[in-house]
Amino acid sequence: MPIVNVTLPGGREIQLDAVAGNTFMRTAVDAATEGIIGECGGAAMCGTCHVLVHPEWLDRLPAMSQNENDMLDCTAAPRQPQSRLGCQLQITHVLDGLQLTLPERQR
Ligand code: FES
C-alpha cells in the first residue's frame, strides 16, 4: 500500500495508507482527514481538495488538465506553484512516500 505523508492545517503530520489507484482526495476522505472536503466528489469542480505538493515530488505527478488548472484559480486558500487538486492525484506505487501539505482552509 502506498503511503502518503500529510501535514495537516496547524502543522500536525500524519501518514495515510492509500489503496493504489484511488485518488488522494478519496483516500483522505475515507480516513476522515481534517482539511480535505471533496465536496464535488472528485469532478474538479469545487476546489475543496486543494493540496500543496512537496517540491521534490512535483515532477513525478501526472500532468495537470485544463479543468484542474482552472479550478486551482478558485480555491479558498491562494494558489501556490506547488498546488494541485487531491481528486486529480491518483496514488500509485510510484508515489509511495508522497509528501503533501494541506492549506489552512478549503472554504
Ligand atoms: S473534490 Fe472537488 S475539486 Fe477535488
Backbone and ligand atoms as CSV (ligand in chain L), in Angstrom:
chain,resi,resn,atom,element,x,y,z
A,1,MET,N,N,0.837,-1.204,0.000
A,1,MET,CA,C,0.000,0.000,0.000
A,1,MET,C,C,0.870,1.251,0.000
A,2,PRO,N,N,0.693,2.120,-0.975
A,2,PRO,CA,C,1.464,3.363,-0.939
A,2,PRO,C,C,1.091,4.199,0.287
A,3,ILE,N,N,2.102,4.846,0.834
A,3,ILE,CA,C,1.888,5.731,1.984
A,3,ILE,C,C,2.007,7.174,1.523
A,4,VAL,N,N,1.105,8.005,2.022
A,4,VAL,CA,C,1.167,9.437,1.746
A,4,VAL,C,C,1.400,10.153,3.072
A,5,ASN,N,N,2.426,10.973,3.094
A,5,ASN,CA,C,2.759,11.774,4.283
A,5,ASN,C,C,2.061,13.122,4.156
A,6,VAL,N,N,1.275,13.446,5.156
A,6,VAL,CA,C,0.432,14.642,5.068
A,6,VAL,C,C,0.679,15.558,6.261
A,7,THR,N,N,0.925,16.823,5.985
A,7,THR,CA,C,0.973,17.837,7.040
A,7,THR,C,C,-0.383,18.531,7.073
A,8,LEU,N,N,-1.050,18.406,8.207
A,8,LEU,CA,C,-2.408,18.949,8.350
A,8,LEU,C,C,-2.371,20.443,8.609
A,9,PRO,N,N,-3.505,21.135,8.411
A,9,PRO,CA,C,-3.569,22.537,8.820
A,9,PRO,C,C,-3.211,22.620,10.309
A,10,GLY,N,N,-2.326,23.508,10.646
A,10,GLY,CA,C,-1.868,23.584,12.035
A,10,GLY,C,C,-0.539,22.897,12.250
A,11,GLY,N,N,-0.131,22.044,11.312
A,11,GLY,CA,C,1.220,21.507,11.356
A,11,GLY,C,C,1.377,20.066,11.790
A,12,ARG,N,N,0.310,19.439,12.300
A,12,ARG,CA,C,0.447,18.028,12.694
A,12,ARG,C,C,0.688,17.160,11.475
A,13,GLU,N,N,1.541,16.143,11.617
A,13,GLU,CA,C,1.873,15.271,10.494
A,13,GLU,C,C,1.262,13.895,10.698
A,14,ILE,N,N,0.689,13.361,9.619
A,14,ILE,CA,C,0.104,12.030,9.666
A,14,ILE,C,C,0.552,11.245,8.433
A,15,GLN,N,N,0.341,9.956,8.464
A,15,GLN,CA,C,0.565,9.101,7.305
A,15,GLN,C,C,-0.748,8.423,6.949
A,16,LEU,N,N,-1.060,8.397,5.669
A,16,LEU,CA,C,-2.254,7.711,5.197
A,16,LEU,C,C,-1.846,6.528,4.329
A,17,ASP,N,N,-2.478,5.392,4.551
A,17,ASP,CA,C,-2.300,4.238,3.678
A,17,ASP,C,C,-3.297,4.367,2.542
A,18,ALA,N,N,-2.794,4.424,1.323
A,18,ALA,CA,C,-3.677,4.588,0.164
A,18,ALA,C,C,-3.858,3.257,-0.549
A,19,VAL,N,N,-5.045,3.036,-1.054
A,19,VAL,CA,C,-5.260,1.917,-1.961
A,19,VAL,C,C,-4.769,2.372,-3.331
A,20,ALA,N,N,-3.814,1.643,-3.907
A,20,ALA,CA,C,-3.273,2.041,-5.206
A,20,ALA,C,C,-4.413,2.169,-6.212
A,21,GLY,N,N,-4.426,3.271,-6.913
A,21,GLY,CA,C,-5.480,3.525,-7.892
A,21,GLY,C,C,-6.515,4.510,-7.401
A,22,ASN,N,N,-6.640,4.659,-6.083
A,22,ASN,CA,C,-7.553,5.667,-5.547
A,22,ASN,C,C,-6.884,7.036,-5.607
A,23,THR,N,N,-7.686,8.059,-5.634
A,23,THR,CA,C,-7.119,9.402,-5.600
A,23,THR,C,C,-6.741,9.780,-4.169
A,24,PHE,N,N,-5.926,10.817,-4.055
A,24,PHE,CA,C,-5.605,11.300,-2.708
A,24,PHE,C,C,-6.864,11.797,-2.011
A,25,MET,N,N,-7.729,12.495,-2.730
A,25,MET,CA,C,-8.959,13.000,-2.096
A,25,MET,C,C,-9.764,11.849,-1.507
A,26,ARG,N,N,-9.965,10.789,-2.269
A,26,ARG,CA,C,-10.760,9.651,-1.789
A,26,ARG,C,C,-10.094,9.027,-0.574
A,27,THR,N,N,-8.783,8.886,-0.638
A,27,THR,CA,C,-8.031,8.309,0.478
A,27,THR,C,C,-8.219,9.155,1.739
A,28,ALA,N,N,-8.094,10.458,1.577
A,28,ALA,CA,C,-8.189,11.352,2.733
A,28,ALA,C,C,-9.607,11.388,3.291
A,29,VAL,N,N,-10.601,11.446,2.429
A,29,VAL,CA,C,-11.996,11.494,2.891
A,29,VAL,C,C,-12.359,10.176,3.588
A,30,ASP,N,N,-11.958,9.064,3.025
A,30,ASP,CA,C,-12.259,7.767,3.648
A,30,ASP,C,C,-11.639,7.663,5.035
A,31,ALA,N,N,-10.513,8.352,5.240
A,31,ALA,CA,C,-9.840,8.329,6.545
A,31,ALA,C,C,-10.288,9.493,7.430
A,32,ALA,N,N,-11.322,10.215,6.998
A,32,ALA,CA,C,-11.850,11.366,7.760
A,32,ALA,C,C,-10.735,12.353,8.109
A,33,THR,N,N,-9.917,12.648,7.131
A,33,THR,CA,C,-8.774,13.535,7.348
A,33,THR,C,C,-9.231,14.987,7.431
A,34,GLU,N,N,-8.826,15.629,8.508
A,34,GLU,CA,C,-9.103,17.062,8.687
A,34,GLU,C,C,-8.450,17.836,7.542
A,35,GLY,N,N,-9.210,18.760,6.937
A,35,GLY,CA,C,-8.595,19.633,5.950
A,35,GLY,C,C,-8.811,19.238,4.511
A,36,ILE,N,N,-9.514,18.142,4.254
A,36,ILE,CA,C,-9.889,17.756,2.898
A,36,ILE,C,C,-11.395,17.512,2.900
A,37,ILE,N,N,-12.100,18.175,1.986
A,37,ILE,CA,C,-13.557,18.043,1.970
A,37,ILE,C,C,-14.014,17.195,0.781
A,38,GLY,N,N,-13.622,17.570,-0.405
A,38,GLY,CA,C,-14.014,16.775,-1.577
A,38,GLY,C,C,-15.483,16.908,-1.908
A,39,GLU,N,N,-15.987,18.110,-1.835
A,39,GLU,CA,C,-17.423,18.373,-1.953
A,39,GLU,C,C,-18.035,17.896,-3.268
A,40,CYS,N,N,-17.308,18.001,-4.365
A,40,CYS,CA,C,-17.879,17.644,-5.675
A,40,CYS,C,C,-17.676,16.172,-6.010
A,41,GLY,N,N,-17.060,15.428,-5.113
A,41,GLY,CA,C,-16.891,14.003,-5.341
A,41,GLY,C,C,-15.759,13.654,-6.293
A,42,GLY,N,N,-14.954,14.625,-6.649
A,42,GLY,CA,C,-13.789,14.323,-7.479
A,42,GLY,C,C,-13.884,14.797,-8.910
A,43,ALA,N,N,-14.809,15.699,-9.187
A,43,ALA,CA,C,-15.031,16.160,-10.557
A,43,ALA,C,C,-14.247,17.432,-10.898
A,44,ALA,N,N,-13.331,17.830,-10.029
A,44,ALA,CA,C,-12.531,19.045,-10.241
A,44,ALA,C,C,-13.416,20.287,-10.383
A,45,MET,N,N,-14.489,20.327,-9.578
A,45,MET,CA,C,-15.437,21.439,-9.700
A,45,MET,C,C,-15.646,22.218,-8.407
A,46,CYS,N,N,-14.946,21.858,-7.316
A,46,CYS,CA,C,-15.206,22.559,-6.057
A,46,CYS,C,C,-13.958,23.178,-5.433
A,47,GLY,N,N,-12.832,22.613,-5.676
A,47,GLY,CA,C,-11.592,23.144,-5.120
A,47,GLY,C,C,-11.391,22.867,-3.644
A,48,THR,N,N,-12.202,21.984,-3.050
A,48,THR,CA,C,-12.080,21.716,-1.613
A,48,THR,C,C,-11.175,20.524,-1.297
A,49,CYS,N,N,-10.355,20.168,-2.258
A,49,CYS,CA,C,-9.367,19.106,-2.050
A,49,CYS,C,C,-7.971,19.630,-2.389
A,50,HIS,N,N,-7.817,20.938,-2.265
A,50,HIS,CA,C,-6.562,21.626,-2.593
A,50,HIS,C,C,-5.429,21.076,-1.726
A,51,VAL,N,N,-4.324,20.731,-2.357
A,51,VAL,CA,C,-3.137,20.271,-1.626
A,51,VAL,C,C,-1.913,21.001,-2.162
A,52,LEU,N,N,-0.893,21.070,-1.321
A,52,LEU,CA,C,0.400,21.629,-1.719
A,52,LEU,C,C,1.400,20.479,-1.734
A,53,VAL,N,N,2.011,20.270,-2.883
A,53,VAL,CA,C,2.904,19.131,-3.085
A,53,VAL,C,C,4.333,19.546,-2.739
A,54,HIS,N,N,5.015,18.703,-1.962
A,54,HIS,CA,C,6.422,18.982,-1.670
A,54,HIS,C,C,7.177,19.077,-2.991
A,55,PRO,N,N,8.031,20.112,-3.144
A,55,PRO,CA,C,8.657,20.362,-4.450
A,55,PRO,C,C,9.355,19.154,-5.065
A,56,GLU,N,N,9.942,18.301,-4.259
A,56,GLU,CA,C,10.686,17.181,-4.852
A,56,GLU,C,C,9.764,16.145,-5.523
A,57,TRP,N,N,8.476,16.228,-5.251
A,57,TRP,CA,C,7.532,15.276,-5.843
A,57,TRP,C,C,6.820,15.827,-7.070
A,58,LEU,N,N,6.923,17.100,-7.317
A,58,LEU,CA,C,6.123,17.719,-8.384
A,58,LEU,C,C,6.331,17.058,-9.749
A,59,ASP,N,N,7.572,16.756,-10.077
A,59,ASP,CA,C,7.859,16.190,-11.409
A,59,ASP,C,C,7.351,14.768,-11.565
A,60,ARG,N,N,7.004,14.119,-10.481
A,60,ARG,CA,C,6.552,12.723,-10.565
A,60,ARG,C,C,5.037,12.603,-10.691
A,61,LEU,N,N,4.360,13.728,-10.633
A,61,LEU,CA,C,2.899,13.689,-10.693
A,61,LEU,C,C,2.407,13.726,-12.133
A,62,PRO,N,N,1.196,13.220,-12.363
A,62,PRO,CA,C,0.622,13.317,-13.709
A,62,PRO,C,C,0.409,14.773,-14.095
A,63,ALA,N,N,0.425,15.019,-15.385
A,63,ALA,CA,C,0.234,16.386,-15.881
A,63,ALA,C,C,-1.129,16.915,-15.454
A,64,MET,N,N,-1.198,18.217,-15.324
A,64,MET,CA,C,-2.429,18.866,-14.898
A,64,MET,C,C,-3.354,19.089,-16.105
A,65,SER,N,N,-4.625,18.782,-15.941
A,65,SER,CA,C,-5.587,19.049,-17.012
A,65,SER,C,C,-5.979,20.529,-16.987
A,66,GLN,N,N,-6.601,20.963,-18.062
A,66,GLN,CA,C,-7.074,22.353,-18.107
A,66,GLN,C,C,-8.117,22.605,-17.022
A,67,ASN,N,N,-9.007,21.618,-16.795
A,67,ASN,CA,C,-10.024,21.756,-15.737
A,67,ASN,C,C,-9.386,21.971,-14.373
A,68,GLU,N,N,-8.382,21.147,-14.070
A,68,GLU,CA,C,-7.704,21.286,-12.781
A,68,GLU,C,C,-7.024,22.653,-12.693
A,69,ASN,N,N,-6.360,23.029,-13.739
A,69,ASN,CA,C,-5.664,24.316,-13.766
A,69,ASN,C,C,-6.652,25.462,-13.516
A,70,ASP,N,N,-7.794,25.413,-14.174
A,70,ASP,CA,C,-8.802,26.463,-13.997
A,70,ASP,C,C,-9.342,26.480,-12.572
A,71,MET,N,N,-9.615,25.286,-12.025
A,71,MET,CA,C,-10.196,25.212,-10.672
A,71,MET,C,C,-9.225,25.716,-9.617
A,72,LEU,N,N,-7.950,25.512,-9.836
A,72,LEU,CA,C,-6.953,25.958,-8.852
A,72,LEU,C,C,-6.907,27.483,-8.735
A,73,ASP,N,N,-7.477,28.166,-9.695
A,73,ASP,CA,C,-7.568,29.625,-9.586
A,73,ASP,C,C,-8.726,30.048,-8.687
A,74,CYS,N,N,-9.531,29.090,-8.230
A,74,CYS,CA,C,-10.735,29.402,-7.453
A,74,CYS,C,C,-10.711,28.779,-6.053
A,75,THR,N,N,-9.573,28.344,-5.587
A,75,THR,CA,C,-9.515,27.705,-4.271
A,75,THR,C,C,-9.602,28.756,-3.163
A,76,ALA,N,N,-10.042,28.326,-1.981
A,76,ALA,CA,C,-10.213,29.247,-0.855
A,76,ALA,C,C,-8.864,29.790,-0.388
A,77,ALA,N,N,-7.900,28.908,-0.229
A,77,ALA,CA,C,-6.546,29.353,0.099
A,77,ALA,C,C,-5.843,29.686,-1.219
A,78,PRO,N,N,-5.058,30.733,-1.242
A,78,PRO,CA,C,-4.436,31.149,-2.507
A,78,PRO,C,C,-3.610,30.038,-3.147
A,79,ARG,N,N,-3.705,29.964,-4.444
A,79,ARG,CA,C,-2.923,29.002,-5.225
A,79,ARG,C,C,-1.428,29.289,-5.062
A,80,GLN,N,N,-0.658,28.206,-4.983
A,80,GLN,CA,C,0.804,28.301,-4.901
A,80,GLN,C,C,1.391,27.544,-6.101
A,81,PRO,N,N,2.678,27.740,-6.388
A,81,PRO,CA,C,3.280,26.996,-7.513
A,81,PRO,C,C,3.159,25.481,-7.359
A,82,GLN,N,N,3.097,25.002,-6.111
A,82,GLN,CA,C,3.026,23.549,-5.880
A,82,GLN,C,C,1.596,23.074,-5.616
A,83,SER,N,N,0.607,23.882,-5.959
A,83,SER,CA,C,-0.792,23.497,-5.727
A,83,SER,C,C,-1.268,22.455,-6.732
A,84,ARG,N,N,-2.048,21.514,-6.255
A,84,ARG,CA,C,-2.764,20.545,-7.087
A,84,ARG,C,C,-4.097,20.250,-6.417
A,85,LEU,N,N,-4.986,19.604,-7.171
A,85,LEU,CA,C,-6.241,19.118,-6.598
A,85,LEU,C,C,-6.047,17.654,-6.210
A,86,GLY,N,N,-6.374,17.350,-4.963
A,86,GLY,CA,C,-6.193,15.985,-4.481
A,86,GLY,C,C,-7.037,14.970,-5.230
A,87,CYS,N,N,-8.140,15.424,-5.809
A,87,CYS,CA,C,-9.007,14.479,-6.537
A,87,CYS,C,C,-8.451,14.129,-7.912
A,88,GLN,N,N,-7.429,14.834,-8.326
A,88,GLN,CA,C,-6.833,14.549,-9.632
A,88,GLN,C,C,-5.505,13.809,-9.487
A,89,LEU,N,N,-5.140,13.487,-8.258
A,89,LEU,CA,C,-3.884,12.783,-7.997
A,89,LEU,C,C,-4.187,11.331,-7.670
A,90,GLN,N,N,-4.000,10.488,-8.651
A,90,GLN,CA,C,-4.199,9.054,-8.428
A,90,GLN,C,C,-2.929,8.519,-7.778
A,91,ILE,N,N,-3.119,7.872,-6.644
A,91,ILE,CA,C,-1.966,7.370,-5.889
A,91,ILE,C,C,-1.593,5.980,-6.410
A,92,THR,N,N,-0.367,5.878,-6.878
A,92,THR,CA,C,0.158,4.603,-7.360
A,92,THR,C,C,1.399,4.258,-6.536
A,93,HIS,N,N,1.949,3.088,-6.788
A,93,HIS,CA,C,3.157,2.688,-6.050
A,93,HIS,C,C,4.325,3.618,-6.348
A,94,VAL,N,N,4.323,4.231,-7.522
A,94,VAL,CA,C,5.376,5.196,-7.872
A,94,VAL,C,C,5.354,6.395,-6.914
A,95,LEU,N,N,4.188,6.657,-6.346
A,95,LEU,CA,C,4.041,7.811,-5.450
A,95,LEU,C,C,4.131,7.417,-3.977
A,96,ASP,N,N,4.608,6.215,-3.702
A,96,ASP,CA,C,4.777,5.792,-2.310
A,96,ASP,C,C,5.726,6.758,-1.603
A,97,GLY,N,N,5.271,7.362,-0.516
A,97,GLY,CA,C,6.078,8.329,0.226
A,97,GLY,C,C,5.787,9.773,-0.134
A,98,LEU,N,N,4.829,9.978,-1.030
A,98,LEU,CA,C,4.435,11.339,-1.436
A,98,LEU,C,C,4.229,12.236,-0.215
A,99,GLN,N,N,4.693,13.480,-0.321
A,99,GLN,CA,C,4.554,14.429,0.781
A,99,GLN,C,C,3.656,15.583,0.355
A,100,LEU,N,N,2.592,15.776,1.102
A,100,LEU,CA,C,1.626,16.835,0.817
A,100,LEU,C,C,1.385,17.668,2.070
A,101,THR,N,N,1.100,18.924,1.859
A,101,THR,CA,C,0.664,19.805,2.943
A,101,THR,C,C,-0.725,20.310,2.594
A,102,LEU,N,N,-1.603,20.311,3.578
A,102,LEU,CA,C,-2.957,20.814,3.338
A,102,LEU,C,C,-3.010,22.296,3.682
A,103,PRO,N,N,-3.683,23.085,2.846
A,103,PRO,CA,C,-3.768,24.514,3.128
A,103,PRO,C,C,-4.613,24.783,4.375
A,104,GLU,N,N,-4.528,25.985,4.878
A,104,GLU,CA,C,-5.214,26.337,6.129
A,104,GLU,C,C,-6.723,26.269,6.004
A,105,ARG,N,N,-7.244,26.464,4.804
A,105,ARG,CA,C,-8.710,26.375,4.650
A,105,ARG,C,C,-9.059,25.879,3.261
A,106,GLN,N,N,-10.244,25.260,3.169
A,106,GLN,CA,C,-10.755,24.753,1.883
A,106,GLN,C,C,-12.037,25.473,1.469
A,107,ARG,N,N,-12.561,26.312,2.356
A,107,ARG,CA,C,-13.783,27.082,2.037
A,107,ARG,C,C,-13.573,28.540,2.431
L,1,FES,S1,S,-13.171,17.029,-4.913
L,1,FES,FE1,FE,-13.953,18.805,-5.836
L,1,FES,S2,S,-12.275,19.622,-6.891
L,1,FES,FE2,FE,-11.484,17.845,-5.969
